[in-house]
Amino acid sequence: MAIPVAFSTLTEQQRRMSAAENLFALFRSMQALPDAELVERDDLSFHWAPYTNSMFHGAWRPRLTRESADRTIAETIAWYRARSTPLIFWFID
Protein backbone atom coordinates (compact mmCIF):
# COMPACT_ATOMS: atom_id res chain seq x y z
CA MET A 1 0.00 0.00 0.00
CA ALA A 2 1.39 3.40 -0.96
CA ILE A 3 1.81 6.09 1.69
CA PRO A 4 -0.18 9.24 0.85
CA VAL A 5 2.07 12.04 -0.38
CA ALA A 6 1.12 14.44 2.42
CA PHE A 7 2.04 11.84 5.05
CA SER A 8 5.31 11.03 3.30
CA THR A 9 6.45 14.66 3.67
CA LEU A 10 6.27 14.49 7.46
CA THR A 11 9.31 13.94 9.62
CA GLU A 12 9.56 10.72 11.63
CA GLN A 13 8.61 12.61 14.80
CA GLN A 14 5.58 14.16 13.06
CA ARG A 15 4.49 10.70 11.87
CA ARG A 16 4.72 9.33 15.39
CA MET A 17 2.77 12.27 16.80
CA SER A 18 0.15 11.87 14.08
CA ALA A 19 -0.25 8.16 14.87
CA ALA A 20 -0.56 8.89 18.60
CA GLU A 21 -3.11 11.65 18.05
CA ASN A 22 -5.12 9.31 15.83
CA LEU A 23 -5.19 6.75 18.63
CA PHE A 24 -6.17 9.42 21.16
CA ALA A 25 -9.05 10.43 18.86
CA LEU A 26 -10.24 6.81 18.95
CA PHE A 27 -10.12 6.84 22.76
CA ARG A 28 -12.01 10.15 22.86
CA SER A 29 -14.70 8.76 20.56
CA MET A 30 -15.57 6.15 23.17
CA GLN A 31 -17.34 8.84 25.19
CA ALA A 32 -20.20 8.48 22.70
CA LEU A 33 -20.89 4.95 23.98
CA PRO A 34 -23.73 4.55 26.48
CA ASP A 35 -22.57 5.07 30.09
CA ALA A 36 -18.97 5.74 29.00
CA GLU A 37 -16.69 8.20 30.78
CA LEU A 38 -13.79 10.31 29.52
CA VAL A 39 -11.35 12.32 31.63
CA GLU A 40 -8.75 14.54 29.99
CA ARG A 41 -6.24 16.32 32.16
CA ASP A 42 -2.90 17.97 31.53
CA ASP A 43 -1.03 15.09 33.17
CA LEU A 44 -3.06 12.05 32.03
CA SER A 45 -6.19 11.17 30.09
CA PHE A 46 -8.31 8.07 30.57
CA HIS A 47 -11.55 6.53 29.42
CA TRP A 48 -13.94 3.82 30.52
CA ALA A 49 -16.89 2.09 28.91
CA PRO A 50 -18.96 -0.81 30.29
CA TYR A 51 -17.42 -3.53 28.10
CA THR A 52 -15.04 -6.34 29.06
CA ASN A 53 -12.32 -5.71 26.45
CA SER A 54 -9.43 -3.75 27.95
CA MET A 55 -9.45 -1.35 24.99
CA PHE A 56 -12.51 0.22 26.64
CA HIS A 57 -10.54 0.85 29.86
CA GLY A 58 -7.52 2.95 29.03
CA ALA A 59 -5.13 5.52 30.42
CA TRP A 60 -3.12 7.49 27.88
CA ARG A 61 -1.05 10.58 27.10
CA PRO A 62 0.84 10.57 30.41
CA ARG A 63 2.78 13.70 31.26
CA LEU A 64 3.85 12.78 34.76
CA THR A 65 6.67 14.13 36.85
CA ARG A 66 8.78 12.07 39.24
CA GLU A 67 6.97 13.78 42.08
CA SER A 68 3.46 13.10 40.76
CA ALA A 69 3.80 9.70 39.07
CA ASP A 70 3.11 7.37 42.02
CA ARG A 71 0.17 9.45 43.26
CA THR A 72 -1.38 9.83 39.80
CA ILE A 73 -1.02 6.12 39.01
CA ALA A 74 -2.58 5.16 42.36
CA GLU A 75 -5.47 7.60 41.82
CA THR A 76 -6.06 6.25 38.31
CA ILE A 77 -6.09 2.64 39.51
CA ALA A 78 -8.56 3.62 42.26
CA TRP A 79 -10.77 5.33 39.64
CA TYR A 80 -10.93 2.09 37.65
CA ARG A 81 -11.42 -0.07 40.75
CA ALA A 82 -14.43 2.09 41.65
CA ARG A 83 -15.85 0.93 38.31
CA SER A 84 -15.00 -2.74 39.01
CA THR A 85 -12.49 -2.78 36.18
CA PRO A 86 -9.98 -5.64 36.51
CA LEU A 87 -7.79 -4.76 33.53
CA ILE A 88 -6.56 -1.36 32.32
CA PHE A 89 -4.89 -0.58 29.00
CA TRP A 90 -2.00 1.85 29.62
CA PHE A 91 -0.76 3.57 26.48
CA ILE A 92 2.67 5.10 27.00
CA ASP A 93 3.67 7.30 24.09
C-alpha positions as MATLAB code, in Angstrom:
seq = 'MAIPVAFSTLTEQQRRMSAAENLFALFRSMQALPDAELVERDDLSFHWAPYTNSMFHGAWRPRLTRESADRTIAETIAWYRARSTPLIFWFID';
ca = [
       0.000    0.000    0.000;
       1.391    3.399   -0.963;
       1.806    6.088    1.690;
      -0.185    9.243    0.847;
       2.068   12.037   -0.380;
       1.121   14.439    2.421;
       2.038   11.840    5.049;
       5.309   11.028    3.300;
       6.446   14.656    3.666;
       6.271   14.489    7.464;
       9.315   13.941    9.618;
       9.560   10.725   11.627;
       8.610   12.608   14.795;
       5.585   14.159   13.055;
       4.488   10.703   11.874;
       4.720    9.327   15.394;
       2.774   12.273   16.801;
       0.153   11.866   14.076;
      -0.254    8.165   14.871;
      -0.563    8.886   18.600;
      -3.112   11.652   18.047;
      -5.120    9.313   15.832;
      -5.193    6.750   18.629;
      -6.172    9.424   21.156;
      -9.052   10.426   18.856;
     -10.236    6.809   18.952;
     -10.124    6.839   22.759;
     -12.011   10.152   22.855;
     -14.697    8.761   20.562;
     -15.565    6.146   23.172;
     -17.335    8.841   25.188;
     -20.202    8.482   22.701;
     -20.894    4.953   23.976;
     -23.731    4.551   26.483;
     -22.570    5.074   30.091;
     -18.968    5.735   29.001;
     -16.689    8.199   30.776;
     -13.790   10.306   29.521;
     -11.355   12.316   31.633;
      -8.753   14.543   29.992;
      -6.237   16.317   32.162;
      -2.901   17.972   31.532;
      -1.025   15.090   33.167;
      -3.063   12.054   32.027;
      -6.189   11.174   30.089;
      -8.309    8.067   30.565;
     -11.551    6.531   29.420;
     -13.940    3.824   30.523;
     -16.891    2.089   28.907;
     -18.958   -0.810   30.286;
     -17.423   -3.531   28.095;
     -15.040   -6.337   29.056;
     -12.323   -5.708   26.445;
      -9.429   -3.746   27.952;
      -9.455   -1.346   24.993;
     -12.515    0.225   26.638;
     -10.538    0.852   29.855;
      -7.519    2.947   29.031;
      -5.128    5.518   30.421;
      -3.122    7.490   27.880;
      -1.053   10.579   27.098;
       0.837   10.569   30.412;
       2.782   13.700   31.260;
       3.853   12.775   34.764;
       6.674   14.130   36.851;
       8.783   12.069   39.235;
       6.970   13.775   42.080;
       3.463   13.099   40.758;
       3.802    9.697   39.073;
       3.106    7.369   42.016;
       0.168    9.450   43.258;
      -1.383    9.832   39.798;
      -1.023    6.125   39.007;
      -2.580    5.158   42.356;
      -5.471    7.601   41.822;
      -6.060    6.249   38.315;
      -6.088    2.644   39.506;
      -8.558    3.623   42.261;
     -10.770    5.333   39.644;
     -10.930    2.091   37.651;
     -11.416   -0.073   40.748;
     -14.431    2.086   41.648;
     -15.851    0.931   38.307;
     -15.002   -2.736   39.014;
     -12.485   -2.785   36.183;
      -9.980   -5.643   36.514;
      -7.792   -4.755   33.529;
      -6.560   -1.364   32.317;
      -4.888   -0.580   28.995;
      -1.999    1.847   29.623;
      -0.763    3.574   26.478;
       2.670    5.101   27.002;
       3.666    7.304   24.094;
];
